[in-house]
Amino acid sequence: MIPRRPLLCCLLAAAVLPATALEWKAQTLDFTTAPFQATQDAVFAFTNTGHKPVTILEVESNCDCLDAAADRPVYAPGESGVIKTSFHVGDRLGLYERRIKVVTDESPEPVRLLVRIEVPELVVLTPRSVAWKLHEPAVEKSVDLAVIPGVQITFARVQPTSGDFAARLETVEAGRRYRVYLKPPETTAPANAAFRILGQAVSGQEIVVSAYGNVR
């Protein structure tokens, strides 16, 4: 005979689980930023579908780059509200996942929200890194820079982080395409350097992209 006690325990546990009064329109939001965008806002909307007022006790994000707050502290039955968030883009590039924890007085478990922000590159470097083998000729190697469509950036100079490396910048198509030539002083020992390529957008915003060189 199959024992019934475990099934009964599961049913009793399910019966006492608290219902969540806040009904969320979405708990995950995705965005892609535009060029030179400073911040990305995201709004999580919800409604109190319960029979009692709900108080927001805490709203906390997992990064100081994301501000998050409720539009007010208490929501009566049937009222709607939002958690407003703002992601500070700065010089970030790539995909960022930021989480928000919302604690209320109506459930022991916090609500977990997720905002995903893709920050596209303004400039594509091909390749981003070049390398020389030990004892091979210390010849120049190049990195091509291509500004994304719809954007113009004027690159004026390149600055190695190691003074032993040499670098020069060539304009292929003003505002759109550039080439950087990198060269180590020698290849008798391992060495590396980053190359900061400094430019300015039409808006006046300063742009810095980085290439890398290694002797290994």
C-alpha positions in Angstrom: 0.0 0.0 0.0 1.3 3.5 -0.9 1.7 5.6 2.3 -0.6 8.7 2.2 1.1 10.8 4.9 3.7 12.5 2.6 0.9 13.5 0.1 -1.3 14.8 3.0 1.6 16.9 4.4 2.3 18.4 1.0 -1.4 19.4 0.6 -1.5 20.9 4.1 1.7 22.9 3.4 0.3 24.2 0.1 -2.9 25.2 1.9 -1.1 27.4 4.4 1.2 29.2 1.9 0.3 32.9 2.0 -1.2 34.4 -1.1 0.6 37.5 -2.5 -1.7 40.5 -2.7 0.5 42.5 -5.1 -0.1 41.4 -8.7 2.7 42.5 -11.0 2.4 43.5 -14.7 5.9 42.2 -15.2 8.8 41.2 -13.0 11.5 41.3 -15.7 12.1 44.2 -18.0 14.6 44.4 -20.9 16.1 47.6 -22.5 18.8 48.6 -25.0 20.3 52.0 -24.6 20.8 54.6 -27.3 24.2 56.1 -28.1 25.3 58.6 -25.4 22.3 57.8 -23.2 23.1 58.8 -19.6 20.4 56.8 -17.7 17.9 54.1 -18.4 14.6 54.2 -16.5 12.4 51.2 -15.8 9.0 51.1 -14.2 7.5 47.9 -12.6 3.7 48.3 -12.2 1.6 46.4 -9.8 -1.9 46.3 -8.3 -3.0 45.4 -4.8 -5.6 42.7 -5.5 -6.0 41.8 -1.8 -8.5 42.9 0.8 -6.1 44.8 3.1 -3.7 47.7 2.6 -0.1 46.7 1.7 2.9 48.7 3.0 6.2 48.7 1.1 8.8 48.3 3.9 11.9 48.2 1.7 13.1 48.6 -1.9 16.7 47.6 -2.4 18.8 47.1 -5.6 21.9 45.0 -5.8 24.1 47.8 -7.3 24.7 51.5 -6.5 24.4 52.1 -10.3 20.6 51.4 -10.0 18.3 53.7 -8.0 14.9 52.1 -7.0 12.0 53.4 -5.0 8.2 53.0 -4.7 6.0 55.9 -5.7 4.4 55.8 -2.2 4.5 53.6 0.9 1.0 52.3 1.3 -1.5 50.8 -1.3 -5.1 50.3 -0.5 -7.1 47.3 -1.9 -7.6 47.8 -5.6 -4.9 50.6 -5.8 -2.1 50.4 -8.4 1.5 51.6 -7.9 5.0 51.4 -9.4 8.5 50.7 -8.4 10.6 53.3 -10.3 14.2 52.4 -11.2 17.0 54.4 -12.9 20.2 52.8 -14.2 23.3 55.1 -14.5 25.0 54.1 -17.8 28.2 56.1 -17.4 31.0 54.4 -19.4 29.5 50.9 -19.0 29.4 48.6 -22.1 27.7 45.2 -22.5 24.8 43.4 -20.8 23.9 44.3 -17.2 21.4 42.5 -15.0 20.3 44.4 -12.0 18.0 43.0 -9.3 15.5 44.7 -7.0 14.2 43.3 -3.8 10.8 44.6 -2.6 9.8 43.8 1.0 6.1 44.3 2.1 4.1 43.7 5.3 1.8 41.2 3.6 4.3 38.4 2.7 7.3 36.9 4.5 9.0 36.4 1.1 10.3 39.5 -0.8 9.4 40.1 -4.4 12.3 39.8 -6.8 12.4 42.1 -9.8 15.0 42.0 -12.7 16.0 44.7 -15.2 18.3 43.8 -18.0 20.1 46.6 -19.9 22.2 46.2 -23.0 24.6 49.0 -23.6 25.9 48.7 -27.2 29.4 49.7 -28.1 29.9 53.0 -30.0 33.1 51.8 -31.7 34.0 48.3 -32.9 37.7 47.4 -32.6 39.0 44.6 -34.9 40.9 43.0 -33.2 40.7 44.5 -29.8 44.0 42.9 -28.8 47.2 42.1 -30.8 50.1 39.9 -29.7 53.8 39.2 -30.5 55.5 35.9 -29.8 58.7 36.0 -27.9 61.7 36.7 -30.1 59.7 37.4 -33.3 60.4 40.7 -35.1 59.0 43.7 -33.2 57.0 45.0 -36.2 53.9 47.2 -36.1 50.5 45.5 -35.9 47.2 47.3 -36.4 43.7 47.6 -34.9 40.9 49.0 -37.0 38.2 51.2 -35.4 34.7 51.4 -36.9 32.2 53.9 -35.5 28.6 52.5 -35.5 26.2 53.8 -38.1 24.5 57.0 -37.2 27.3 58.3 -35.0 30.3 60.4 -35.7 33.4 60.4 -33.4 36.7 62.2 -34.2 39.6 60.3 -32.7 42.7 62.6 -32.2 45.3 60.6 -30.3 46.3 57.3 -28.7 48.0 57.0 -25.4 49.8 53.7 -24.3 49.8 52.9 -20.6 53.4 51.7 -21.0 55.9 54.2 -22.3 57.9 51.3 -23.8 55.3 50.7 -26.4 54.8 52.9 -29.5 51.5 53.8 -31.0 50.3 56.0 -33.9 46.8 56.8 -35.1 45.7 57.0 -38.8 42.4 58.5 -40.0 40.9 56.2 -42.7 37.5 58.1 -42.9 37.1 61.1 -40.7 34.5 60.5 -38.0 33.9 56.9 -39.1 37.0 54.8 -39.5 40.4 54.8 -37.9 43.4 52.6 -37.6 45.9 52.3 -34.7 49.4 50.9 -35.2 51.0 49.4 -32.1 54.6 48.3 -31.7 56.6 46.9 -28.7 60.2 48.1 -28.1 61.4 44.5 -28.3 60.2 40.9 -27.9 62.9 39.5 -25.8 60.7 39.4 -22.7 57.0 39.3 -21.9 55.3 42.7 -21.8 51.9 44.2 -22.2 50.1 47.6 -22.5 46.7 49.1 -22.9 46.2 51.8 -25.5 43.6 54.5 -24.7 42.3 55.9 -28.0 40.8 59.4 -27.2 38.1 61.0 -29.3 35.2 63.4 -29.2 31.6 63.0 -30.5 29.8 65.7 -32.4 27.9 66.6 -29.2 31.2 67.4 -27.5 31.2 64.2 -25.3 34.6 62.7 -24.8 35.0 59.1 -25.9 37.7 56.7 -24.8 38.1 53.2 -26.2 40.9 50.7 -25.4 43.0 48.3 -27.4 45.7 46.0 -26.0 49.1 44.7 -27.0 51.0 41.7 -25.5 54.4 40.1 -25.9 54.1 36.5 -24.8 
